[in-house]
Amino acid sequence: MSFLAQRPMPYCRGCGHGLVARRLDEALGRLGLDPKRVVLTTDIGCVGLVDPLFPALHTVHTIHGRSTAVAAGAVLADALCAEGGLTNVVMLGDGGATIGLLHLTQAALMNVDLTVLLHNNMLYGMTGGQHSALTPEGFRTSTTLAGNWLPALDLEQVLRGCHGGFYARQLATDRELAGVIAEAIAYPGFALVEILELCTGFGVPLNALDGKALRAAAAAEGRALGVRIRRTDRRPYHALYRERFPVRAEAPPPAPAAPAGPFAHRLARPLGVVVAGSAGERVQTAAAVLAQAAVLSGLHCVQKNDYPVTVGSGFSLSEVKLAPAPILYTGIDAPDAVLLVSADGLREVRGRGDLDRQAPDGVVIVDESLAGELPPGRALAAPLRRALPADAAALGAVALLVARTGLLAREALLAAVDAIGGKDAGALRAAVETGAALGA
């Protein structure tokens, strides 16, 4: 059985990535795995081009260096919160391994049951051939044209220091590679296979390399090939967790009450709402209530949040897009409604150009303290921060919008608060009622 799509490889001619993809396919076939129970988690870089080559598998494409962490979370969630049995294979390059080195070491320390295939072509291939922490001493890259000054990190020693359960080093051209990958996948714990290969776009031209030279270079550095670590004295993390925190047999929880609704709505086309205010004032909660109310009204909805790196200070902004049909484009090019409840939010919206892009018939609702910042007649000013606590002003603005436009039923907002408000549902309901009264 082959898991590999019958399509051209998306790599440079001679790149080792294609060989690794084929050997992985062979390994999965040897193990007889159900493709519906296999997850392929990939990193940024040329290695991430592998995703469409395995259409029968679940594929997760992560941000640079984080593939191992994402996969570890998926493995533990499956093993501890679901029925278990997923096989998770991570594919990343030496660049991603360098960026996410602590993720690799932590997964090895925990002995998470996943397999990492590390494509080591000794440089960052997709971004221009820069050196990485796995670039050997003397190796030429676009950033070390005279040869790398530093020795490469020895992953075998790193794994030994992390009590890693399984480690192997092979060349992409080795006949044994498929068998080694299969052995790594079958290993009950953390397994890493470091695969030495050539980047024909940068590594070969700058170093006059071929396969024989690569093998000789590994030998010269004392990097022996084959399975180097195979421990039998460690149990995978999920087994230890279950032993320490056994699941007690309990009566099944009562089925949750069906949500109220569906409620009526008056939306005939997609509508975009921007809610902007200050960090810590529950702007995103207000947007979430609007989104939940839309869902309870039978609408499709997406919410996107934004805030500065300071997180606890500055602006907080949410975009909510509602539509009676599935939303295929989540952006809001021209917002239909802009709700501004603080000076921080106004500055951010001005910087983004939301007000300039808004249609002439668009709705702008602002706290009364901001009325003088906009042209006369441009916005509906309301005493949001005077009538409500600061952390309820945004939800008050949402309720005011709903009351003035009749877009949704007020009862939908209240039901949304009950669904997501938790211990704060009472205060949030009061904010909805106050905001609705301001719009009456």
C-alpha positions in Angstrom: 0.0 0.0 0.0 1.3 3.4 -0.9 0.4 6.6 0.9 2.3 8.8 -1.5 0.4 10.8 -4.2 1.3 10.2 -7.8 2.5 13.7 -8.5 5.9 15.3 -9.2 8.1 16.0 -6.2 8.1 19.8 -5.4 11.9 19.9 -4.6 15.0 20.9 -6.5 16.6 18.2 -8.7 18.8 15.9 -6.5 17.3 17.2 -3.2 17.2 14.6 -0.5 13.7 15.6 0.7 12.1 13.6 -2.0 14.0 10.5 -1.0 12.9 10.9 2.6 9.3 11.2 1.5 9.6 8.0 -0.4 11.2 6.1 2.5 8.5 7.4 4.9 5.9 6.0 2.5 7.7 2.6 2.5 7.9 2.7 6.3 4.2 3.4 6.7 3.4 0.6 4.3 5.6 -1.9 6.1 3.9 -1.1 9.4 0.4 -1.5 7.9 -0.9 1.7 9.5 -4.4 3.0 8.8 -3.9 6.4 7.1 -6.8 7.8 9.1 -4.8 7.2 12.3 -1.6 8.9 11.1 -0.8 12.6 11.5 2.1 14.2 9.6 3.2 17.4 11.3 5.5 19.6 9.2 7.6 22.7 9.8 8.3 25.8 7.7 10.9 25.4 4.9 11.3 23.2 1.9 10.4 20.2 4.2 6.9 21.6 4.6 6.2 21.2 0.9 5.6 17.5 1.7 2.0 18.0 2.9 0.1 17.5 -0.4 2.3 14.5 -1.2 0.4 12.5 1.5 -3.3 13.3 0.9 -4.6 10.2 2.8 -2.9 11.3 6.0 -3.9 14.1 8.4 -1.4 16.9 7.8 -0.7 19.8 10.1 1.6 22.7 8.9 3.1 24.7 11.8 5.1 27.8 12.3 8.9 27.7 12.1 10.4 25.4 14.8 7.2 24.6 16.5 6.3 21.3 14.8 7.5 19.1 17.6 5.6 21.1 20.2 2.4 21.0 18.2 2.8 17.3 17.6 3.5 16.6 21.3 0.4 18.4 22.3 -1.7 16.4 19.8 -0.2 13.1 20.9 -0.9 13.8 24.6 -4.4 15.1 24.0 -5.1 11.9 22.0 -3.6 9.6 24.5 -5.1 11.2 27.6 -8.3 12.8 26.5 -9.4 10.5 23.6 -9.2 6.9 22.6 -5.5 7.1 21.8 -3.7 5.3 19.0 -2.7 8.1 16.7 0.7 7.9 15.1 2.3 11.3 14.8 5.4 11.9 12.5 7.2 15.2 12.5 9.2 16.4 9.5 11.4 19.4 10.0 14.7 20.7 8.7 17.9 21.6 10.6 16.8 25.3 10.5 13.5 24.4 12.2 15.3 22.1 14.6 17.6 25.0 15.6 14.8 27.4 16.1 12.7 24.8 18.1 15.6 23.0 19.8 14.0 23.3 23.3 10.8 21.7 21.9 12.9 18.7 20.7 14.7 18.4 24.0 11.6 18.7 26.1 9.8 16.1 24.0 12.8 13.8 24.5 12.9 14.4 28.2 9.2 13.7 28.5 9.5 10.7 26.2 6.4 11.7 24.2 5.4 9.0 21.8 6.2 10.6 18.5 8.7 10.3 15.7 10.8 13.2 14.4 12.4 13.0 10.9 15.1 15.7 10.9 16.2 16.6 7.4 19.7 17.8 8.0 21.1 19.5 4.8 23.2 21.7 7.1 21.7 25.0 6.1 18.4 27.0 5.8 17.5 26.0 2.2 14.3 27.9 1.5 15.4 31.3 2.7 18.7 31.5 0.9 21.3 29.0 2.2 22.2 30.5 5.6 24.0 28.5 8.2 22.3 26.8 11.1 23.4 25.3 14.4 23.9 22.0 12.5 26.2 23.4 9.9 29.6 21.6 10.3 32.8 23.5 10.9 34.4 24.6 7.6 31.1 24.2 5.7 30.3 27.1 3.3 26.9 28.7 3.3 25.6 32.0 2.0 26.4 33.5 5.4 29.7 31.6 6.0 31.3 31.9 2.6 34.8 31.3 4.0 33.6 28.3 5.9 31.7 28.0 9.2 33.8 29.0 12.2 31.8 26.9 14.7 31.4 23.2 15.1 27.9 21.7 14.6 25.7 20.7 17.4 25.9 16.9 17.9 22.3 15.8 18.1 23.2 12.3 19.3 24.9 13.8 22.4 22.0 16.2 22.9 19.5 13.3 22.8 21.7 11.3 25.2 21.7 14.3 27.6 17.9 14.4 27.4 17.6 10.7 28.0 16.1 10.2 24.6 14.7 6.8 23.9 15.6 6.3 20.2 18.0 8.0 18.0 19.4 7.1 14.5 21.5 8.8 12.0 21.3 7.9 8.3 22.0 9.4 4.8 18.9 10.0 2.7 20.4 7.7 0.1 20.8 4.7 2.5 18.9 1.6 1.6 18.3 1.0 5.3 16.5 4.3 5.8 12.9 3.0 5.3 13.5 0.2 7.9 15.0 2.7 10.4 12.1 5.0 10.0 9.7 2.1 10.5 11.6 1.1 13.6 11.4 4.7 15.0 7.7 4.9 14.4 7.1 1.6 16.1 9.2 2.6 19.1 7.0 3.3 22.2 8.3 6.8 23.0 10.3 9.7 21.6 12.3 8.8 18.5 14.5 11.0 16.3 16.0 10.1 13.0 18.6 12.5 11.8 18.8 12.3 8.0 21.9 13.7 6.4 21.2 15.0 2.9 22.3 17.5 0.2 20.8 20.8 -0.6 21.5 21.0 -4.3 20.5 24.6 -4.4 23.1 25.9 -2.0 25.1 23.2 -0.2 26.4 21.4 -3.3 27.4 24.5 -5.4 29.2 26.1 -2.4 31.0 22.9 -1.2 31.4 20.7 -4.3 29.5 17.9 -2.4 28.2 14.6 -3.5 26.8 11.6 -1.7 30.2 10.0 -1.1 31.7 13.2 0.2 28.8 13.6 2.6 29.3 10.1 4.0 33.0 10.8 4.3 32.4 14.1 6.1 30.1 12.4 8.6 32.8 9.8 9.3 35.5 12.4 9.6 33.4 14.2 12.3 32.9 10.9 14.2 29.1 10.9 13.3 28.5 7.2 13.1 25.5 6.0 11.1 22.8 3.6 12.1 20.6 3.3 15.2 22.7 4.9 18.0 20.2 4.9 20.9 17.5 2.4 21.7 16.5 2.4 25.3 14.1 0.0 26.9 14.1 1.4 30.4 11.8 4.4 29.8 8.0 4.5 29.5 6.2 7.0 27.4 4.9 10.1 29.1 1.2 9.3 28.7 1.6 6.0 30.5 3.4 7.6 33.4 0.7 10.3 33.6 -2.1 7.7 33.7 -0.3 5.9 36.5 0.0 9.0 38.6 -3.5 10.3 37.8 -5.7 7.3 37.3 -9.1 7.8 35.8 -11.8 7.0 38.3 -15.0 5.4 37.1 -17.7 8.1 37.5 -21.2 8.4 36.4 -21.4 10.2 33.0 -22.1 13.9 33.3 -25.6 15.0 32.4 -26.1 16.0 28.8 -25.8 19.8 28.4 -28.9 21.6 27.8 -29.6 22.5 24.2 -28.8 26.1 23.5 -31.7 28.5 23.1 -32.7 29.4 19.6 -32.4 29.7 16.8 -33.2 33.3 17.1 -34.4 35.6 14.3 -32.0 37.8 12.4 -32.3 40.4 9.6 -29.0 39.8 7.8 -29.2 39.3 4.1 -25.5 39.7 3.2 -22.1 39.4 4.9 -21.5 42.1 7.5 -18.2 43.1 9.1 -17.9 44.6 12.5 -14.8 46.1 14.1 -14.7 46.4 17.9 -11.8 48.4 19.3 -10.8 49.5 22.8 -8.1 49.1 25.4 -6.3 46.0 26.6 -7.9 44.4 29.6 -11.3 45.9 29.0 -12.9 42.7 27.5 -13.1 43.9 24.0 -12.6 40.4 22.6 -15.2 39.0 25.1 -17.7 41.5 23.7 -16.9 40.4 20.1 -17.2 36.7 21.2 -20.7 37.4 22.6 -21.6 39.0 19.2 -20.2 36.0 17.4 -22.0 33.5 19.6 -25.2 35.3 19.3 -24.9 35.2 15.5 -24.3 31.4 15.6 -27.4 31.0 17.9 -29.3 32.9 15.2 -28.3 30.5 12.5 -25.6 32.6 10.9 -22.0 31.8 9.9 -19.4 33.7 11.8 -15.6 34.3 12.2 -13.8 36.3 14.8 -10.2 37.6 14.5 -8.4 39.3 17.4 -5.5 41.7 17.4 -3.4 43.3 20.2 0.2 44.6 20.5 3.1 42.6 21.9 2.7 44.4 25.2 -0.6 42.4 25.6 -1.6 44.0 28.9 -1.5 47.6 27.6 -2.4 49.5 24.5 -5.2 48.6 22.1 -7.4 45.5 21.8 -9.3 44.9 18.6 -11.6 42.3 17.2 -13.1 41.7 13.8 -16.3 39.8 13.6 -17.7 38.8 10.2 -21.3 37.5 10.0 -23.0 36.0 7.0 -26.1 34.0 6.1 -23.9 31.7 3.9 -20.6 30.0 4.5 -17.7 32.5 4.8 -15.0 31.8 2.2 -13.1 35.1 2.7 -12.6 36.0 6.3 -11.2 39.5 5.8 -13.1 42.8 6.3 -12.1 45.1 3.5 -14.7 47.8 4.3 -16.3 47.4 7.8 -20.0 47.9 8.0 -19.8 48.9 11.7 -17.0 50.3 13.8 -17.4 50.4 17.6 -14.9 52.5 19.5 -14.8 52.6 23.3 -11.4 54.1 24.1 -8.7 56.4 22.7 -6.4 53.3 22.3 -9.0 51.7 20.0 -9.5 54.9 18.0 -5.8 55.3 17.4 -5.5 51.7 16.2 -8.5 52.0 13.9 -7.2 55.2 12.4 -3.8 53.6 11.8 -5.4 50.6 10.1 -7.6 52.9 7.9 -10.9 51.3 8.9 -12.8 54.5 9.0 -11.4 55.6 5.7 -12.4 52.3 4.1 -15.9 52.3 5.6 -18.9 52.6 3.2 -20.8 55.9 3.4 -23.8 54.1 5.0 -21.6 52.4 7.6 -22.3 52.7 11.3 -19.8 54.2 13.8 -20.6 54.0 17.5 -18.2 55.8 19.9 -18.0 56.5 23.5 -19.0 60.1 24.2 -15.4 61.0 25.2 -14.3 60.4 21.6 -17.0 62.4 19.9 -14.8 65.4 19.3 -12.2 63.3 17.6 -14.5 62.6 14.6 -16.3 64.9 12.1 -19.7 66.1 13.2 -22.4 63.6 12.3 -19.9 60.9 11.6 -20.7 58.8 14.6 -23.3 58.0 17.2 -21.9 59.0 20.6 -23.1 57.3 23.7 -22.1 57.4 27.4 -20.8 53.9 27.3 -18.0 54.4 29.9 -20.2 56.6 32.1 -23.1 54.2 32.1 -21.0 51.0 32.4 -17.8 49.9 33.9 -14.8 50.2 31.6 -14.6 46.5 31.1 -18.2 46.4 30.0 -18.2 49.3 27.6 -17.4 47.2 24.5 -20.3 44.8 25.2 -22.5 47.8 25.7 -21.5 49.1 22.3 -22.3 45.7 20.8 -25.8 45.7 22.4 -26.3 49.3 21.3 -25.5 48.3 17.7 -27.9 45.4 17.8 -30.7 47.5 19.3 -30.3 50.3 16.7 -30.0 48.1 13.6 -32.2 45.2 14.6 -29.5 43.0 13.2 -30.0 40.3 15.8 -32.5 39.7 18.7 -31.5 41.1 22.1 -32.4 37.6 23.4 -29.7 36.1 21.2 -27.1 38.3 22.9 -28.4 37.3 26.4 -28.3 33.6 25.4 -24.8 34.0 24.1 -23.8 35.6 27.5 -25.3 32.6 29.3 -23.4 30.2 27.0 -19.9 31.7 27.4 -20.1 34.1 30.3 -19.4 31.6 33.1 -19.2 33.3 36.5 -19.4 36.7 34.9 -22.7 36.0 33.1 -24.6 38.3 35.5 -22.4 41.3 34.9 -22.4 40.7 31.2 -26.2 40.4 31.0 -26.4 43.8 32.8 -24.1 45.3 30.2 -26.3 44.0 27.4 -29.4 45.4 29.0 -27.7 48.8 29.6 -26.3 49.0 26.1 -29.6 48.0 24.5 -31.4 50.8 26.6 -28.9 53.3 25.2 -29.9 52.4 21.7 -33.6 52.5 22.4 
